[in-house]
Structure formats: C-alpha cells, structure tokens
Amino acid sequence: MAEPSFLTAVRESYDTVAVDYVERVPPPAAMDALSRAMLAGFAELVRTAGAGPVADLGCGPGRVTAYLAGLGVSAFGVDLSPKMIGLARCAYPDLRFTEGSMTALETGDDELGGVLAWYSTHHTPPQWLPAVFAEFHRTLAPGGYLLWGDYVGDERLRPTQGYGRPVSYESYLLPLDRMVGLLEQAGLVVTARLEQEPVGRLTRPHACLLARKPPRAEAGTQDPRGRESARPRGRS
C-alpha cells in the first residue's frame, strides 16, 4: 500500500529542518511552568501505575524523551524523520529511538504504560486521527496513560517555510472539545484538561489532555441485579 502523502511530506520536511529545529527550539527546561507540570504529573502517574514504558511519539531530536527519562520513567522515542532519529541517537545514546509512524506502531497490544504525543499530531489530517488514537489505545496497557499536548483552534495551515527552511507539511488545528471526543471514541477516558492562551514563544492557543485506557475488570463484586460483575483494578 502506498504511503499517505501527508506522512511523506512530514518526513521530508523534518529531514530538511532537523538541524535548524535543534538550534531554534528551546529545550524542555525552558517550557512554561504549566506544561512542565503536566509532564511531571504524567511521569508520576506512569511510574505509580507500573504498567510499562512510555513511547514518545513524534519525538523529534529526543529532548522530551530524555526529559521524561530524567523524571524516572522508562521512555523511548519514535519519529518519522530519519534525520531527527539520528540526532536523537547521537545526543542520547543510552535511550532507544526508532523510525516509525504513529498511524501504525511497531508495538504490541497492551505494551505501554504511557504514550506521549507532544505537539506531534497537528500534522495529521483530521480523518486520520481516529486511526492514530486507535493505535494509542491498542498499544497502551490497561490503566496506561496518554498525555497529548498541541495547538488548538479551527484552522488549516499551509506554511512554505519552517525553522528557516522550505517545508511541505500542513497543520490542522482543531477545537479542544473535538479532540476530547475523538479520544473518547477511541476508548480513552479523558481525566484532565489544560487550556492556555499564547505564552512565551507559543503564538497560538494550546492545550494538554490527560487520558487513560480503562483498567481491566476483575471478578468479585455483585451488580445491583445480583450477578457477579467486574471490579476495577488499580487506581481510577
């Protein structure tokens, strides 16, 4: 099957801008306090659940992957761009980075304790988001967490330049409520949301969503009709 054109555009564009991206984008320590707090809370939840490693999807040069590892979680990165993956491996040789697409992850069912999609889904056309979020659900272990962060709005952007270089990708900004609905349709339960107006270098509204794959049910309780029913395992 031929690769969707948007994936080709994203790969080629980020191969082109990879070095400039590292030079121009501040490291995670320079993020605004609320974004750093969301990452820290996500890391703590994943550590506490103990359900598996975290996949940083669309990891770019690996800075946020390394930041999560510094917060005590087992993290690895996945990105479409071979140039980005090369930079990540060079900068963080002790961490694992692989080329891949979040539309079809090379990860087994129920393997991940966490998925991080940090400013990495806005290049995905809206009609592809259900498939992407289904992959998040498939690969997350029961009780595992997703942290999604990105720009929000109602706009389709077609830039010709990015990070000082020519690019061919597009960006699709969707309302936050629509993103919540798409995650819930994929079977993920949204437990927290943070909306922020532009701050610092971010010139557009942005938001974070924390979601969870429901824990597996286990036998042992009785439902109101007198039959044995499921009891949630782990924290809710």
C-alpha positions as CSV (number, residue, x, y, z in Angstrom):
1,M,0.0,0.0,0.0
2,A,1.3,3.4,-0.9
3,E,2.3,5.7,2.0
4,P,-0.2,8.5,2.6
5,S,1.1,11.8,1.1
6,F,0.9,13.6,4.4
7,L,3.4,11.2,6.0
8,T,5.8,11.7,3.1
9,A,5.6,15.5,3.5
10,V,6.2,15.4,7.2
11,R,9.2,13.1,6.9
12,E,10.8,15.1,4.1
13,S,10.1,18.4,5.8
14,Y,11.6,17.4,9.2
15,D,14.6,15.8,7.5
16,T,15.1,19.2,5.9
17,V,14.7,21.2,9.1
18,A,16.2,18.8,11.7
19,V,19.4,20.7,12.5
20,D,17.7,24.1,12.5
21,Y,15.0,22.7,14.7
22,V,17.5,21.8,17.4
23,E,19.1,25.2,17.1
24,R,15.8,27.2,17.3
25,V,13.5,25.3,19.6
26,P,14.3,25.7,23.3
27,P,14.8,22.6,25.5
28,P,12.1,21.2,27.8
29,A,13.6,23.0,30.8
30,A,12.6,26.3,29.0
31,M,8.9,25.3,28.7
32,D,6.3,27.2,30.5
33,A,5.7,26.1,34.1
34,L,2.3,24.6,33.4
35,S,3.5,22.4,30.5
36,R,6.4,21.1,32.7
37,A,3.9,20.4,35.4
38,M,1.8,18.3,33.1
39,L,4.8,16.3,32.0
40,A,5.8,15.8,35.6
41,G,2.3,14.7,36.6
42,F,2.2,12.3,33.7
43,A,5.5,10.8,34.6
44,E,4.4,10.3,38.2
45,L,1.2,8.6,37.2
46,V,3.0,6.3,34.8
47,R,5.6,5.4,37.5
48,T,2.9,4.7,40.0
49,A,0.9,2.5,37.7
50,G,3.9,0.5,36.7
51,A,2.3,-0.7,33.5
52,G,5.2,-0.4,31.1
53,P,7.4,2.1,29.3
54,V,6.4,5.4,27.7
55,A,6.5,5.9,23.9
56,D,7.3,9.5,22.9
57,L,5.6,9.6,19.5
58,G,6.9,12.2,17.2
59,C,9.9,12.6,19.4
60,G,12.0,14.7,17.1
61,P,15.5,15.1,18.4
62,G,14.7,13.3,21.6
63,R,14.8,16.1,24.1
64,V,11.4,15.4,25.7
65,T,12.1,11.7,25.7
66,A,15.2,12.4,27.7
67,Y,13.3,14.8,29.9
68,L,10.8,12.0,30.8
69,A,13.7,9.6,31.4
70,G,15.1,12.2,33.8
71,L,11.7,12.1,35.6
72,G,12.2,8.5,36.3
73,V,10.2,6.7,33.6
74,S,11.5,4.2,31.0
75,A,11.0,6.1,27.8
76,F,11.8,5.6,24.1
77,G,11.2,7.7,21.1
78,V,9.5,7.2,17.7
79,D,9.7,9.6,14.8
80,L,9.0,9.6,11.0
81,S,12.2,11.5,10.2
82,P,15.4,9.6,9.9
83,K,17.4,12.8,10.4
84,M,15.6,13.5,13.7
85,I,16.2,10.0,14.9
86,G,19.9,10.3,14.0
87,L,20.2,13.5,16.1
88,A,18.3,11.8,19.0
89,R,20.6,8.8,19.0
90,C,23.7,10.9,18.9
91,A,22.5,13.2,21.7
92,Y,21.1,10.4,23.9
93,P,22.9,7.2,23.1
94,D,21.6,5.5,26.3
95,L,17.9,5.8,25.1
96,R,16.1,3.9,22.3
97,F,14.9,5.8,19.2
98,T,13.3,4.2,16.2
99,E,11.8,5.4,12.9
100,G,8.1,4.8,12.6
101,S,4.6,6.3,12.2
102,M,2.0,6.7,14.9
103,T,-0.5,5.6,12.3
104,A,0.9,2.0,12.5
105,L,3.1,1.5,15.5
106,E,5.5,-1.4,15.7
107,T,4.5,-2.1,19.3
108,G,2.4,-5.0,20.6
109,D,-1.0,-4.7,22.1
110,D,-1.1,-3.6,25.8
111,E,2.7,-3.0,26.0
112,L,2.9,0.7,27.0
113,G,2.5,2.3,30.4
114,G,2.3,5.6,28.7
115,V,2.0,7.4,25.4
116,L,3.2,11.0,24.9
117,A,2.0,12.9,21.9
118,W,3.6,16.3,22.5
119,Y,3.0,18.7,19.6
120,S,3.1,15.9,17.2
121,T,-0.4,15.3,15.9
122,H,-1.2,18.6,14.3
123,H,0.3,17.5,11.0
124,T,-2.2,14.6,10.9
125,P,-5.3,15.3,8.8
126,P,-8.5,15.0,10.9
127,Q,-9.8,12.0,9.0
128,W,-6.6,10.1,10.1
129,L,-6.9,10.9,13.8
130,P,-9.3,8.1,14.7
131,A,-6.7,5.6,13.3
132,V,-3.9,7.3,15.3
133,F,-5.9,7.4,18.5
134,A,-6.9,3.7,18.0
135,E,-3.2,2.9,17.9
136,F,-2.7,4.8,21.2
137,H,-5.5,2.7,22.7
138,R,-4.2,-0.6,21.2
139,T,-0.6,-0.2,22.5
140,L,-1.5,1.2,25.9
141,A,-1.7,-1.4,28.7
142,P,-5.0,-1.3,30.7
143,G,-4.6,1.5,33.2
144,G,-2.0,3.2,31.0
145,Y,-1.9,6.9,30.4
146,L,-1.8,9.3,27.4
147,L,-0.6,12.8,27.6
148,W,-1.5,14.8,24.5
149,G,-0.3,18.4,24.0
150,D,-0.7,20.6,21.0
151,Y,-2.1,23.7,19.4
152,V,-5.9,24.1,19.3
153,G,-8.2,26.2,17.1
154,D,-10.2,25.8,13.9
155,E,-7.7,26.3,11.1
156,R,-5.7,24.6,8.4
157,L,-2.2,26.0,7.9
158,R,-0.1,25.5,4.7
159,P,3.3,27.0,5.5
160,T,6.0,27.1,2.9
161,Q,8.8,27.8,5.4
162,G,9.6,26.3,8.8
163,Y,12.6,26.9,11.0
164,G,14.1,28.9,8.2
165,R,13.8,26.1,5.6
166,P,11.2,25.1,2.9
167,V,8.6,22.6,4.1
168,S,5.6,20.9,2.5
169,Y,3.7,19.7,5.6
170,E,0.4,21.1,6.6
171,S,-1.1,21.7,10.1
172,Y,-4.6,21.1,11.2
173,L,-5.8,22.9,14.4
174,L,-9.0,21.5,15.9
175,P,-11.1,22.7,18.8
176,L,-10.2,21.1,22.1
177,D,-13.7,19.6,22.6
178,R,-13.3,17.8,19.2
179,M,-10.0,16.3,20.3
180,V,-11.7,15.1,23.6
181,G,-14.4,13.5,21.6
182,L,-12.0,11.7,19.3
183,L,-10.0,10.3,22.2
184,E,-13.2,9.1,23.9
185,Q,-14.4,7.5,20.6
186,A,-11.1,5.5,20.7
187,G,-11.9,4.2,24.1
188,L,-9.7,6.5,26.2
189,V,-11.1,8.3,29.2
190,V,-10.1,12.0,29.5
191,T,-9.3,12.8,33.1
192,A,-7.8,16.2,32.9
193,R,-7.5,19.1,30.5
194,L,-5.5,22.3,30.5
195,E,-6.2,25.2,28.1
196,Q,-3.7,28.0,27.7
197,E,-3.6,31.2,25.8
198,P,-0.4,32.1,23.9
199,V,2.6,32.4,26.2
200,G,6.3,32.8,25.5
201,R,7.3,31.6,22.1
202,L,4.0,29.9,21.5
203,T,1.8,32.3,19.5
204,R,-1.4,30.2,19.3
205,P,-3.7,28.8,21.9
206,H,-2.5,25.4,23.1
207,A,-3.8,22.7,25.4
208,C,-2.9,19.4,27.2
209,L,-5.2,16.4,27.7
210,L,-4.5,13.6,30.1
211,A,-6.4,10.4,29.3
212,R,-6.3,6.8,30.4
213,K,-7.1,3.4,29.0
214,P,-9.6,1.9,31.4
215,P,-8.1,-0.8,33.7
216,R,-9.2,-4.4,33.0
217,A,-12.2,-5.5,35.1
218,E,-11.7,-8.3,37.5
219,A,-14.3,-10.6,39.1
220,G,-15.5,-10.4,42.6
221,T,-18.3,-7.8,43.0
222,Q,-22.0,-8.1,42.6
223,D,-24.0,-5.8,40.4
224,P,-27.4,-4.5,41.5
225,R,-29.1,-7.4,39.7
226,G,-27.4,-9.9,41.9
227,R,-24.9,-11.2,39.3
228,E,-21.2,-11.2,39.7
229,S,-19.7,-8.1,38.0
230,A,-16.4,-6.6,37.4
231,R,-14.3,-4.7,39.9
232,P,-11.8,-2.1,38.6
233,R,-8.2,-2.9,39.2
234,G,-5.8,-0.2,40.1
235,R,-6.5,3.5,40.7
236,S,-9.2,5.4,39.0
